[in-house]
Amino acid sequence: MAVGEPEVRPGGATEQAVLRISIAATLLVAALGIGFGLLSGSFAIVFDGVYSLIDACMTMAGLLVVRLIARSTAGDLRDRRLVERFTMGFWHLEPIVLGVDGLLLTGAAVYALIGAIDGFMSGGRELQFGRATAYALITTVACFGMWLFGLHANRHLRSSFVALDAKGWLMSGLITAALLAAFAGGWLVQGTRWSWVTPYIDPAVLALVCLVIIPMPLGTIRQALADILLVTPPDLKRHVDEVARDVVARYGFLDHRAYVARVGRGRQIEVAFIVPPGAPARTLEEWDRLRDEIGEAIGGDTPDRWLTIVFTADPEWAD
């Protein structure tokens, strides 16, 4: 599909539009985080801003991949060099971006955890709790609002990028909600007999939040690695085998071989049918009609399906 004519899913939203809105909101939150963090002296807030900035950069990369996939599947790529160099499409870029995104977010959280432990052991940090609390309140509302927006949009889009983006907003919302509770508590205990704990609030809450969010992208990283390594999805392989066995039985073929993989949103399916030697000849049009029948039985005839069906009397061509 063309960039200027994005596919409209039920509900009126498009994947690219959702990601653009998310990028704009993320950049705003990142700027607020870094600015308020420096003003208030909070490493936790600075980390929140940097975390959002990383998320925005990876969302931009995801948007670029979405546009490439959309244009290539619609045959709208006018750059002949790209077409010639990526004749198999751009689906493989999606799990790469998702995996790098998850690794960067996890790495940032691990680094922040180490910094929080160091800050706690060195006596903590003095904060401007009023500014820190104001930032945490504004950002918490924004993050949870964007999380709900992403969830609502992805009910129709069913996009891995939008799902990861919504998860990122949830993670950011949890971070800032914890910061809000901690900063508000620190503000309240100032000038009381509990004021000695205030320098430790920033590193303590940062460490707690990091421990919570570090495992969250692991599922995305695991799925991205499975897609990159072309791990066969069991349910898709089972379905293709069922269709192929039925075709073998009905048309008197000897056997079949099926090879399937999930690469991002793309599904690559190759099925080879072994025809008995000396079987009656068929016209090319008859073989094509049989291919159409098999393709309909497999289903999922979208631009993101790469289906190859071959017929051979030599098993070596099928293996």
Backbone bond lengths (Angstrom), bond angles and torsions (degrees), N, CA, C in turn:
res aa  C-N    CA-C-N  psi(-1)  N-CA   C-N-CA  omega(-1)  CA-C   N-CA-C  phi
1 M - - - 1.454 - - 1.506 109.29 -
2 A 1.303 118.97 150.63 1.448 122.86 -179.15 1.510 110.20 -77.47
3 V 1.331 115.62 151.73 1.461 119.51 179.26 1.509 110.23 -62.18
4 G 1.332 116.95 -37.40 1.456 120.00 -179.62 1.505 112.82 -75.11
5 E 1.346 117.19 -11.62 1.453 121.25 179.59 1.517 109.18 -130.67
6 P 1.359 117.24 65.98 1.450 120.09 -177.17 1.514 111.54 -66.01
7 E 1.305 114.85 150.52 1.460 119.90 178.98 1.516 109.36 -64.99
8 V 1.325 116.89 128.89 1.458 121.65 179.16 1.510 108.21 -98.93
9 R 1.291 116.46 118.53 1.453 121.71 178.78 1.526 109.00 -87.80
10 P 1.363 117.37 169.96 1.445 119.54 175.30 1.514 110.13 -56.90
11 G 1.324 116.49 136.27 1.451 120.27 -178.03 1.516 111.48 101.90
12 G 1.358 118.45 -10.05 1.443 121.51 172.19 1.516 115.90 87.13
13 A 1.312 119.72 -12.28 1.459 121.87 -177.91 1.514 109.98 -86.26
14 T 1.313 116.20 155.23 1.455 121.57 173.74 1.517 108.22 -122.99
15 E 1.333 115.38 154.68 1.458 120.36 -178.50 1.522 110.76 -60.94
16 Q 1.325 116.58 -44.30 1.454 119.86 -178.12 1.527 111.45 -65.40
17 A 1.339 118.08 -39.64 1.462 121.00 179.94 1.527 111.02 -64.16
18 V 1.341 116.69 -42.45 1.462 120.48 179.21 1.522 110.76 -62.23
19 L 1.334 116.76 -42.79 1.460 120.14 -179.51 1.529 111.59 -67.97
20 R 1.328 117.93 -35.28 1.462 120.05 177.89 1.531 110.71 -64.51
21 I 1.317 116.53 -44.71 1.468 120.13 178.25 1.524 110.22 -61.37
22 S 1.325 116.32 -41.89 1.457 120.70 -179.78 1.524 111.48 -63.94
23 I 1.329 116.73 -40.43 1.466 120.07 179.50 1.526 110.47 -61.75
24 A 1.342 116.72 -46.51 1.464 120.56 -179.37 1.524 110.94 -61.12
25 A 1.344 116.84 -44.33 1.460 120.31 -179.94 1.525 111.40 -66.76
26 T 1.323 116.82 -38.26 1.465 120.56 -179.14 1.524 111.49 -66.25
27 L 1.329 116.68 -42.51 1.464 119.76 178.37 1.527 111.12 -62.19
28 L 1.332 116.59 -38.28 1.469 120.32 178.03 1.524 110.86 -64.87
29 V 1.331 116.63 -45.39 1.461 120.89 178.69 1.530 111.13 -63.77
30 A 1.330 116.77 -39.87 1.460 120.60 179.55 1.527 110.92 -62.94
31 A 1.333 116.46 -43.94 1.465 119.89 178.87 1.526 111.22 -63.15
32 L 1.335 116.24 -42.74 1.466 119.91 177.36 1.525 110.74 -62.14
33 G 1.321 116.83 -42.78 1.460 120.49 -177.55 1.515 112.79 -63.31
34 I 1.325 116.02 -49.04 1.471 119.17 -178.62 1.529 110.20 -65.36
35 G 1.353 117.32 -42.17 1.464 120.48 -179.91 1.521 112.78 -65.03
36 F 1.341 117.25 -51.76 1.459 120.68 179.98 1.520 111.37 -66.10
37 G 1.337 116.74 -33.30 1.461 119.33 179.22 1.513 111.94 -63.71
38 L 1.320 116.34 -43.72 1.462 119.77 178.34 1.523 111.59 -66.85
39 L 1.348 116.73 -39.17 1.462 120.07 -179.33 1.521 112.51 -68.91
40 S 1.330 116.64 -37.21 1.467 120.01 -176.27 1.522 112.72 -90.94
41 G 1.333 117.55 -12.75 1.458 120.26 -178.90 1.511 114.04 79.01
42 S 1.344 116.63 23.36 1.464 120.72 -176.10 1.521 110.76 -103.37
43 F 1.345 116.65 117.47 1.459 120.59 174.67 1.516 110.74 -68.78
44 A 1.334 117.15 -29.96 1.466 120.53 178.98 1.526 110.75 -63.55
45 I 1.340 117.11 -39.65 1.458 120.34 179.69 1.524 110.23 -72.11
46 V 1.345 117.02 -40.41 1.465 119.66 176.70 1.526 109.95 -59.53
47 F 1.340 116.81 -43.31 1.459 120.15 177.72 1.523 110.98 -61.44
48 D 1.323 116.65 -39.73 1.459 120.48 178.57 1.524 110.37 -60.35
49 G 1.337 116.40 -41.61 1.457 119.81 178.26 1.514 112.62 -67.35
50 V 1.328 116.98 -43.47 1.464 120.75 179.39 1.524 110.20 -65.24
51 Y 1.327 116.42 -40.26 1.465 121.54 177.75 1.531 109.89 -58.58
52 S 1.338 115.89 -44.31 1.464 120.41 178.90 1.522 111.14 -65.90
53 L 1.333 116.86 -36.66 1.458 120.41 179.43 1.531 111.10 -64.83
54 I 1.341 116.76 -43.04 1.472 120.78 176.19 1.527 109.84 -60.19
55 D 1.324 115.53 -43.59 1.457 120.36 -179.17 1.525 110.53 -62.23
56 A 1.345 117.11 -39.94 1.464 120.51 179.75 1.525 110.98 -65.39
57 C 1.336 116.68 -43.02 1.471 120.25 179.79 1.523 111.01 -61.38
58 M 1.346 117.12 -42.58 1.449 119.53 -179.12 1.527 111.62 -72.57
59 T 1.331 116.90 -30.60 1.464 119.08 175.48 1.519 110.50 -66.75
60 M 1.344 116.75 -36.89 1.473 120.14 174.84 1.528 110.75 -61.32
61 A 1.342 115.82 -43.08 1.464 119.32 177.65 1.529 110.44 -62.77
62 G 1.333 115.83 -40.71 1.459 119.85 177.60 1.520 112.19 -62.55
63 L 1.337 116.30 -39.97 1.465 120.09 178.31 1.522 110.98 -63.55
64 L 1.331 116.62 -39.89 1.468 120.39 177.77 1.525 110.92 -61.37
65 V 1.346 116.51 -43.22 1.460 120.59 179.63 1.525 110.61 -65.31
66 V 1.334 116.47 -41.61 1.470 120.55 178.75 1.523 110.12 -59.08
67 R 1.330 116.83 -42.58 1.464 120.19 -179.56 1.530 111.02 -66.94
68 L 1.333 117.16 -40.09 1.463 119.98 178.67 1.524 111.04 -63.51
69 I 1.337 116.16 -44.76 1.467 120.09 179.89 1.519 110.15 -62.51
70 A 1.343 115.98 -45.44 1.461 120.11 -177.86 1.525 111.30 -62.28
71 R 1.333 116.84 -43.32 1.458 119.70 -177.75 1.532 111.49 -71.75
72 S 1.329 117.33 -37.54 1.467 119.29 -177.98 1.519 111.78 -70.04
73 T 1.336 117.17 -38.96 1.470 119.19 -179.63 1.521 111.73 -71.83
74 A 1.350 116.73 -20.83 1.465 120.06 177.60 1.526 111.50 -93.13
75 G 1.347 116.89 -1.31 1.454 119.89 -178.16 1.512 113.03 68.57
76 D 1.345 116.76 28.08 1.461 120.73 -175.16 1.526 112.55 -104.76
77 L 1.328 117.59 8.65 1.466 119.79 178.62 1.533 108.94 -78.13
78 R 1.326 115.73 116.40 1.458 119.96 -178.80 1.522 112.69 -91.63
79 D 1.343 116.83 -11.27 1.456 120.54 178.93 1.528 108.35 -79.48
80 R 1.329 116.96 103.22 1.456 120.76 -174.93 1.519 112.17 -65.43
81 R 1.352 117.10 -30.52 1.463 119.11 179.48 1.527 110.56 -65.08
82 L 1.329 116.53 -40.49 1.463 119.46 177.59 1.521 110.75 -64.46
83 V 1.328 116.10 -42.81 1.460 120.31 -179.42 1.523 110.57 -62.15
84 E 1.332 116.34 -41.66 1.456 120.18 -178.36 1.524 112.56 -71.97
85 R 1.337 117.43 -31.79 1.471 120.51 -178.05 1.522 112.63 -86.03
86 F 1.334 117.92 -22.35 1.468 121.35 -179.30 1.526 108.60 -125.27
87 T 1.325 115.74 62.76 1.461 119.62 -178.17 1.529 112.51 -68.17
88 M 1.338 117.91 -19.49 1.463 121.38 178.47 1.520 112.47 -91.74
89 G 1.348 117.70 7.45 1.454 120.62 178.43 1.520 112.77 90.95
90 F 1.334 114.56 -173.21 1.472 121.03 -174.48 1.529 112.76 -117.26
91 W 1.339 117.69 12.79 1.458 119.67 -177.36 1.527 112.11 -59.35
92 H 1.341 116.19 -33.30 1.459 119.33 -175.73 1.527 112.55 -66.46
93 L 1.342 117.71 -17.84 1.463 119.98 179.23 1.526 111.78 -73.18
94 E 1.328 116.87 -27.09 1.467 120.12 -176.38 1.526 112.55 -62.48
95 P 1.347 120.25 -52.50 1.472 118.11 178.57 1.517 112.76 -65.91
96 I 1.333 118.01 -28.33 1.468 119.60 177.51 1.522 109.98 -63.72
97 V 1.339 116.64 -47.97 1.465 120.33 -179.81 1.526 111.00 -64.38
98 L 1.331 116.40 -42.65 1.466 119.83 179.22 1.520 111.21 -62.57
99 G 1.337 116.90 -42.13 1.459 119.85 179.66 1.512 112.24 -66.00
100 V 1.345 117.31 -44.17 1.461 120.73 178.79 1.520 110.22 -63.60
101 D 1.326 116.97 -40.56 1.466 121.05 177.95 1.522 110.64 -58.20
102 G 1.333 115.95 -50.68 1.462 119.29 -179.92 1.513 112.73 -61.39
103 L 1.343 116.87 -40.61 1.469 120.65 179.54 1.521 111.63 -65.68
104 L 1.335 117.05 -41.57 1.463 119.92 179.82 1.531 111.42 -65.28
105 L 1.333 116.52 -43.34 1.458 119.54 179.94 1.526 110.73 -64.60
106 T 1.325 116.38 -41.57 1.463 119.49 178.46 1.526 110.69 -66.58
107 G 1.341 116.43 -42.68 1.459 119.96 178.52 1.517 112.61 -61.57
108 A 1.335 116.65 -40.63 1.461 119.98 178.53 1.523 111.06 -63.04
109 A 1.336 115.82 -39.80 1.457 119.46 179.70 1.529 111.48 -67.81
110 V 1.338 117.22 -39.16 1.469 120.63 177.97 1.528 110.07 -63.86
111 Y 1.342 116.42 -43.42 1.466 120.36 178.68 1.528 110.98 -62.10
112 A 1.340 116.54 -42.49 1.465 120.20 178.92 1.530 111.05 -64.88
113 L 1.328 116.72 -36.11 1.458 120.02 178.13 1.532 110.93 -62.30
114 I 1.335 115.92 -42.54 1.468 119.76 177.84 1.526 109.83 -62.80
115 G 1.346 117.20 -42.37 1.465 120.39 177.65 1.514 112.41 -63.78
116 A 1.333 116.48 -37.24 1.467 119.85 178.84 1.523 111.16 -65.47
117 I 1.324 116.55 -42.15 1.469 119.78 178.37 1.526 110.24 -63.05
118 D 1.337 116.19 -42.26 1.467 120.11 178.38 1.527 111.04 -62.82
119 G 1.335 116.91 -43.10 1.465 120.09 178.61 1.514 112.29 -63.61
120 F 1.312 116.95 -39.43 1.460 120.81 179.45 1.528 110.88 -64.87
121 M 1.330 116.52 -41.75 1.464 120.82 -178.09 1.533 112.45 -73.12
122 S 1.338 117.14 -22.36 1.471 119.94 -179.17 1.518 113.27 -94.55
123 G 1.320 117.04 10.94 1.467 120.01 173.70 1.511 115.04 103.54
124 G 1.315 118.02 5.84 1.456 120.55 175.83 1.516 113.29 83.28
125 R 1.363 115.83 -168.98 1.461 122.20 -178.40 1.517 109.63 -137.98
126 E 1.327 116.18 142.72 1.462 121.54 174.57 1.525 108.89 -84.36
127 L 1.327 116.48 134.26 1.459 121.07 -175.91 1.519 112.17 -122.93
128 Q 1.346 114.86 157.76 1.463 122.45 166.33 1.530 106.57 -91.74
129 F 1.340 116.20 91.80 1.460 120.00 -169.99 1.526 113.30 -64.97
130 G 1.335 117.32 -30.76 1.463 118.97 179.44 1.513 112.01 -62.35
131 R 1.343 117.29 -49.32 1.465 121.18 178.77 1.528 111.33 -65.48
132 A 1.325 114.99 -40.14 1.469 118.56 -179.26 1.522 111.22 -64.23
133 T 1.325 117.57 -40.59 1.463 121.10 -179.69 1.519 111.00 -67.38
134 A 1.336 116.79 -40.35 1.468 120.16 179.13 1.525 110.64 -61.74
135 Y 1.335 116.12 -43.67 1.465 119.43 178.54 1.523 110.82 -62.36
136 A 1.315 116.47 -46.79 1.469 120.20 -176.16 1.522 110.99 -62.05
137 L 1.330 117.79 -38.29 1.464 120.99 -179.66 1.532 110.55 -65.93
138 I 1.337 116.49 -48.54 1.468 120.18 -179.18 1.533 110.99 -61.49
139 T 1.318 116.02 -45.16 1.465 120.30 -174.93 1.523 111.85 -71.94
140 T 1.313 117.81 -34.97 1.465 120.29 177.93 1.520 110.86 -61.07
141 V 1.320 116.35 -45.55 1.465 120.22 179.06 1.531 110.29 -62.45
142 A 1.344 116.61 -43.92 1.464 120.51 -178.77 1.533 111.39 -63.95
143 C 1.332 117.06 -43.83 1.467 120.64 -176.61 1.522 112.23 -65.67
144 F 1.320 116.80 -46.77 1.459 118.68 -179.54 1.528 111.28 -68.59
145 G 1.354 116.29 -31.85 1.461 119.14 175.07 1.520 111.64 -63.56
146 M 1.343 117.48 -43.63 1.466 120.97 178.65 1.526 111.32 -69.44
147 W 1.322 117.55 -33.48 1.473 120.28 176.65 1.527 110.52 -62.03
148 L 1.337 116.90 -46.96 1.462 120.38 179.24 1.528 111.03 -65.05
149 F 1.334 116.45 -37.34 1.466 120.53 177.28 1.532 110.57 -61.43
150 G 1.343 116.26 -45.29 1.452 120.23 179.54 1.519 112.82 -64.34
151 L 1.335 117.07 -42.37 1.470 120.37 178.50 1.522 111.08 -61.78
152 H 1.323 115.90 -44.08 1.474 119.41 -179.55 1.523 111.06 -63.28
153 A 1.337 116.93 -44.74 1.463 120.25 -179.30 1.520 111.50 -64.88
154 N 1.341 117.79 -36.80 1.467 120.51 -174.25 1.522 113.24 -79.93
155 R 1.320 117.65 -6.52 1.468 118.73 173.16 1.527 110.18 -60.94
156 H 1.330 116.39 -32.08 1.462 120.88 -179.67 1.530 111.74 -100.56
157 L 1.349 116.75 -34.83 1.454 119.44 -175.88 1.524 113.06 -75.34
158 R 1.349 116.40 -39.04 1.468 122.31 -177.19 1.531 110.51 51.92
159 S 1.332 115.82 49.31 1.456 122.64 -177.63 1.521 110.57 -101.77
160 S 1.354 116.94 134.45 1.465 120.63 176.74 1.523 110.81 -64.65
161 F 1.337 116.16 -36.74 1.459 119.52 179.55 1.528 111.20 -65.48
162 V 1.332 117.03 -46.36 1.471 120.40 -179.97 1.526 110.19 -66.07
163 A 1.346 116.94 -37.55 1.465 120.10 178.18 1.521 111.12 -62.49
164 L 1.347 116.66 -44.98 1.460 119.70 178.35 1.519 111.03 -66.69
165 D 1.322 116.52 -37.53 1.466 120.01 178.41 1.524 110.78 -63.57
166 A 1.342 116.65 -43.15 1.467 119.85 177.64 1.525 110.55 -63.30
167 K 1.331 116.72 -39.87 1.464 119.91 177.18 1.527 110.76 -62.28
168 G 1.340 116.12 -37.64 1.453 120.16 177.48 1.514 112.05 -62.93
169 W 1.351 116.61 -40.23 1.463 119.91 176.88 1.521 111.30 -66.00
170 L 1.332 116.96 -37.87 1.460 120.04 177.12 1.523 110.54 -63.14
171 M 1.333 116.29 -44.53 1.460 120.27 178.99 1.531 110.65 -61.63
172 S 1.329 116.94 -42.94 1.463 120.38 177.94 1.523 111.06 -64.61
173 G 1.344 115.48 -38.95 1.463 118.84 178.04 1.517 112.47 -63.83
174 L 1.337 116.65 -40.16 1.468 119.94 177.69 1.530 110.94 -64.83
175 I 1.344 115.27 -39.25 1.461 118.99 178.15 1.521 110.61 -59.85
176 T 1.342 115.99 -52.83 1.459 119.62 -175.00 1.527 112.24 -70.67
177 A 1.344 117.08 -29.35 1.466 118.87 175.88 1.528 110.18 -65.79
178 A 1.329 116.46 -41.41 1.464 119.71 176.39 1.522 111.05 -65.07
179 L 1.341 115.46 -40.31 1.465 118.89 177.15 1.526 110.91 -62.81
180 L 1.323 116.60 -41.87 1.467 120.48 179.52 1.522 111.35 -59.45
181 A 1.338 116.03 -46.94 1.468 119.29 179.80 1.526 111.01 -62.91
182 A 1.314 116.90 -42.59 1.459 120.48 -177.82 1.523 111.76 -68.52
183 F 1.344 117.20 -45.31 1.458 120.33 -177.92 1.525 111.34 -67.55
184 A 1.346 116.00 -39.79 1.461 118.74 177.73 1.530 110.35 -63.61
185 G 1.352 115.66 -40.23 1.465 118.87 177.20 1.515 112.30 -64.32
186 G 1.335 116.25 -42.04 1.457 119.73 178.06 1.509 112.56 -64.19
187 W 1.328 116.67 -37.32 1.465 120.97 177.55 1.523 110.77 -62.91
188 L 1.339 116.03 -39.60 1.463 120.34 -177.61 1.529 113.08 -70.58
189 V 1.337 117.51 -32.91 1.471 119.19 -175.25 1.529 112.59 -89.38
190 Q 1.348 116.85 -3.30 1.460 118.01 177.31 1.532 110.46 -62.10
191 G 1.328 115.90 135.42 1.467 121.05 -179.59 1.507 114.33 81.91
192 T 1.352 117.19 2.92 1.463 120.59 177.62 1.526 108.88 -107.20
193 R 1.324 115.46 -179.23 1.462 119.09 179.71 1.528 112.32 -69.47
194 W 1.359 116.16 -10.36 1.459 120.41 177.67 1.534 112.41 -95.71
195 S 1.302 117.39 8.16 1.467 119.96 -175.17 1.526 112.95 -64.85
196 W 1.319 117.30 -18.00 1.467 119.78 -179.91 1.529 112.54 -64.77
197 V 1.361 116.79 -19.87 1.464 118.95 -178.10 1.524 112.45 -82.64
198 T 1.343 117.36 -14.96 1.476 119.21 -172.30 1.527 114.35 -59.18
199 P 1.342 121.18 -37.42 1.479 118.37 178.74 1.524 113.80 -65.01
200 Y 1.354 116.29 -21.34 1.465 119.68 -176.34 1.530 112.95 -92.87
201 I 1.326 116.47 -5.93 1.465 119.10 -175.54 1.517 111.52 -65.08
202 D 1.336 117.18 -46.20 1.474 120.37 -176.67 1.530 112.18 -61.05
203 P 1.340 119.54 -53.68 1.472 117.86 179.86 1.518 113.46 -67.58
204 A 1.336 117.09 -32.97 1.468 119.22 -178.17 1.519 111.59 -66.93
205 V 1.338 116.78 -46.44 1.459 118.94 -178.30 1.528 110.57 -70.29
206 L 1.322 117.45 -34.00 1.459 120.20 177.23 1.526 110.66 -63.46
207 A 1.325 117.11 -43.60 1.465 120.56 178.68 1.528 110.80 -62.30
208 L 1.337 116.71 -42.37 1.457 120.39 -179.67 1.529 111.37 -63.61
209 V 1.328 115.94 -44.42 1.460 119.93 -179.55 1.525 110.71 -63.89
210 C 1.323 117.52 -42.39 1.468 120.80 179.91 1.521 111.36 -61.59
211 L 1.323 116.79 -40.43 1.459 119.85 178.79 1.527 111.55 -63.09
212 V 1.331 115.98 -30.95 1.461 119.97 179.78 1.525 111.36 -76.86
213 I 1.338 117.18 -41.69 1.472 119.22 -171.00 1.520 113.71 -89.50
214 I 1.327 118.99 -18.24 1.471 119.80 -178.67 1.532 112.61 -55.94
215 P 1.351 119.55 -42.99 1.482 118.04 -178.17 1.527 113.94 -75.53
216 M 1.344 118.98 -13.60 1.464 120.21 -169.44 1.533 114.27 -64.09
217 P 1.340 120.43 -40.52 1.476 118.04 179.44 1.524 114.45 -80.25
218 L 1.341 118.44 -0.25 1.461 119.56 -173.21 1.527 112.51 -62.88
219 G 1.325 116.86 -35.75 1.464 119.76 178.38 1.523 111.55 -63.51
220 T 1.325 115.95 -41.15 1.466 120.25 177.90 1.523 110.87 -65.09
221 I 1.337 116.42 -41.90 1.466 120.78 178.95 1.524 110.21 -62.54
222 R 1.321 116.83 -42.64 1.467 121.10 -179.22 1.534 110.60 -62.98
223 Q 1.346 117.10 -45.11 1.463 120.03 179.93 1.520 111.20 -66.67
224 A 1.336 117.03 -38.49 1.459 120.54 178.48 1.525 110.75 -62.60
225 L 1.333 116.96 -43.07 1.461 119.85 177.78 1.530 111.44 -62.88
226 A 1.336 116.26 -39.42 1.467 120.00 178.28 1.523 110.65 -62.10
227 D 1.341 116.78 -40.19 1.469 119.99 179.06 1.525 111.23 -69.18
228 I 1.336 116.51 -42.14 1.466 120.17 -179.63 1.529 110.73 -63.42
229 L 1.342 116.54 -39.12 1.460 121.38 -179.02 1.525 112.99 -83.68
230 L 1.361 116.47 2.39 1.468 122.10 179.27 1.519 112.34 57.89
231 V 1.320 116.14 41.46 1.462 120.79 175.64 1.533 109.01 -67.28
232 T 1.308 116.92 129.56 1.465 121.44 -176.02 1.522 111.56 -69.53
233 P 1.348 118.65 124.48 1.470 120.77 175.37 1.533 109.53 -71.41
234 P 1.328 118.88 120.14 1.474 120.49 -174.87 1.525 113.65 -58.77
235 D 1.342 117.87 -39.93 1.468 119.25 -176.73 1.525 111.62 -68.60
236 L 1.324 117.04 -39.87 1.463 119.88 178.00 1.522 111.08 -67.67
237 K 1.330 117.67 -42.14 1.471 121.15 177.84 1.527 110.62 -61.54
238 R 1.323 116.55 -41.37 1.459 120.64 -179.78 1.531 110.89 -62.74
239 H 1.332 115.80 -43.69 1.471 119.90 -179.43 1.528 111.23 -64.99
240 V 1.325 117.66 -45.49 1.463 120.85 -179.71 1.528 110.38 -63.28
241 D 1.330 117.49 -40.72 1.467 120.32 178.18 1.528 111.21 -62.64
242 E 1.332 117.54 -40.06 1.468 120.28 179.24 1.521 110.89 -62.42
243 V 1.326 116.60 -44.76 1.465 120.55 178.80 1.526 110.27 -63.15
244 A 1.322 116.65 -44.90 1.470 120.73 -177.57 1.527 111.52 -65.41
245 R 1.336 117.29 -41.09 1.470 119.21 178.95 1.529 111.12 -62.70
246 D 1.337 116.31 -37.92 1.459 119.48 178.44 1.528 110.55 -65.20
247 V 1.331 117.60 -40.00 1.468 121.54 177.82 1.525 110.39 -65.19
248 V 1.327 117.95 -42.13 1.463 122.11 178.51 1.527 110.78 -59.43
249 A 1.333 116.53 -43.64 1.462 120.72 -178.35 1.533 111.61 -68.39
250 R 1.339 117.29 -40.42 1.465 120.17 -174.92 1.525 112.97 -76.15
251 Y 1.317 117.71 -30.70 1.458 120.03 -174.70 1.534 112.88 -107.72
252 G 1.321 117.07 5.16 1.456 120.06 174.50 1.517 114.01 71.83
253 F 1.327 118.33 27.65 1.453 120.73 175.80 1.524 109.94 -76.97
254 L 1.317 116.49 164.27 1.463 119.76 -178.02 1.526 112.75 -81.77
255 D 1.312 116.82 -41.22 1.473 120.24 -175.82 1.527 108.38 -170.07
256 H 1.324 115.56 -177.43 1.463 120.33 176.38 1.520 109.33 -146.59
257 R 1.311 116.51 162.73 1.462 123.56 171.22 1.528 107.13 -130.53
258 A 1.313 116.49 133.68 1.464 120.79 -179.47 1.522 109.58 -124.98
259 Y 1.327 115.64 135.03 1.466 122.58 178.33 1.527 107.51 -130.20
260 V 1.328 116.70 120.52 1.466 119.48 -177.11 1.532 109.45 -133.37
261 A 1.315 114.87 152.53 1.468 121.44 176.53 1.520 108.50 -154.27
262 R 1.312 114.93 151.67 1.465 121.28 173.53 1.519 107.17 -110.68
263 V 1.327 116.82 124.36 1.461 121.89 180.00 1.518 107.44 -126.40
264 G 1.341 116.37 96.95 1.455 119.21 -173.84 1.512 109.58 62.25
265 R 1.323 116.32 -128.96 1.460 120.03 177.84 1.526 111.85 -83.46
266 G 1.322 116.81 -9.71 1.454 120.79 -177.56 1.522 112.37 -84.83
267 R 1.335 115.20 148.65 1.465 121.54 175.06 1.526 107.88 -122.74
268 Q 1.307 116.39 121.56 1.463 121.84 178.95 1.528 108.64 -104.32
269 I 1.321 115.86 120.45 1.465 121.86 -175.85 1.523 108.83 -129.91
270 E 1.317 115.89 124.92 1.465 121.14 174.79 1.529 107.93 -126.75
271 V 1.334 116.36 126.78 1.462 121.75 -179.79 1.526 108.36 -128.30
272 A 1.329 115.95 127.50 1.466 121.67 178.08 1.529 108.44 -116.95
273 F 1.319 116.63 128.00 1.465 122.29 178.60 1.528 108.67 -106.52
274 I 1.328 115.12 133.24 1.459 120.89 -179.27 1.537 107.97 -95.97
275 V 1.318 114.96 113.30 1.468 122.17 -176.77 1.529 108.95 -91.34
276 P 1.342 119.12 140.65 1.475 120.77 178.42 1.527 110.84 -59.14
277 P 1.326 118.12 136.29 1.478 120.38 176.14 1.523 110.11 -58.74
278 G 1.304 116.16 138.39 1.452 120.45 178.95 1.506 114.22 78.68
279 A 1.335 118.32 9.82 1.464 121.07 178.70 1.526 109.53 -63.75
280 P 1.346 117.75 152.24 1.472 120.50 -179.78 1.525 111.31 -54.61
281 A 1.299 116.34 140.81 1.462 121.28 -179.11 1.524 110.70 -69.40
282 R 1.338 115.28 147.70 1.462 121.87 175.18 1.524 107.63 -124.81
283 T 1.313 115.64 152.69 1.458 119.21 175.58 1.524 109.00 -75.66
284 L 1.341 116.28 161.01 1.459 120.36 177.90 1.523 111.20 -59.90
285 E 1.348 115.34 -35.18 1.465 118.55 178.80 1.527 111.02 -64.02
286 E 1.328 118.07 -35.84 1.463 121.06 178.18 1.529 110.87 -67.34
287 W 1.335 116.49 -42.20 1.465 119.15 177.35 1.537 110.46 -63.33
288 D 1.330 116.34 -38.94 1.464 119.17 179.36 1.525 111.40 -65.93
289 R 1.340 117.11 -39.64 1.466 119.41 176.89 1.523 111.17 -62.77
290 L 1.342 116.03 -37.44 1.460 119.90 177.34 1.536 110.54 -66.38
291 R 1.322 116.56 -39.31 1.466 119.91 176.11 1.535 110.62 -61.32
292 D 1.322 116.54 -43.13 1.466 120.27 178.26 1.532 110.85 -60.24
293 E 1.315 115.41 -41.72 1.467 119.99 179.69 1.529 110.92 -63.15
294 I 1.322 116.79 -44.21 1.468 121.08 -179.95 1.535 110.05 -66.34
295 G 1.338 116.37 -41.82 1.461 120.00 179.04 1.518 111.91 -61.17
296 E 1.330 117.28 -41.27 1.467 120.64 177.69 1.522 111.09 -65.11
297 A 1.326 117.40 -38.28 1.465 120.65 179.49 1.537 111.24 -67.26
298 I 1.320 116.52 -37.41 1.474 119.40 177.33 1.515 110.67 -68.05
299 G 1.344 116.72 -38.93 1.464 120.82 175.69 1.521 112.67 81.29
300 G 1.335 113.80 -178.29 1.460 119.76 178.68 1.508 113.14 67.95
301 D 1.343 116.56 38.47 1.473 120.42 -176.96 1.530 109.29 -78.54
302 T 1.321 115.22 81.16 1.465 122.69 177.91 1.528 108.14 -121.93
303 P 1.334 117.45 169.55 1.470 118.79 177.15 1.523 113.62 -60.82
304 D 1.335 117.68 -14.70 1.462 120.89 -178.27 1.530 112.60 -93.29
305 R 1.327 117.80 8.08 1.461 120.95 176.16 1.524 109.87 -103.98
306 W 1.352 115.14 125.93 1.476 121.40 176.56 1.524 106.15 -110.18
307 L 1.332 116.63 103.83 1.462 121.62 -173.33 1.525 110.45 -116.95
308 T 1.336 115.62 126.10 1.457 122.25 176.27 1.525 108.81 -123.48
309 I 1.339 116.85 126.50 1.468 121.90 179.82 1.521 107.85 -126.76
310 V 1.321 116.21 123.57 1.460 120.13 -179.11 1.530 109.36 -127.14
311 F 1.336 115.74 155.85 1.457 123.16 176.80 1.522 107.66 -126.71
312 T 1.322 116.87 131.99 1.461 120.89 -178.17 1.526 109.94 -150.05
313 A 1.323 115.79 151.15 1.469 120.36 174.60 1.521 111.20 -95.04
314 D 1.328 117.09 -5.86 1.474 122.25 -178.14 1.527 108.44 -107.13
315 P 1.349 119.55 111.34 1.468 121.28 -178.06 1.526 113.74 -58.12
316 E 1.345 116.27 -24.44 1.462 117.68 -178.69 1.535 111.71 -65.38
317 W 1.320 117.80 -28.91 1.471 120.40 177.79 1.526 110.98 -73.41
318 A 1.316 117.52 -16.43 1.462 120.51 -179.41 1.513 112.56 -94.71
319 D 1.337 118.13 -19.10 1.462 122.29 -176.61 1.537 111.66 -92.20
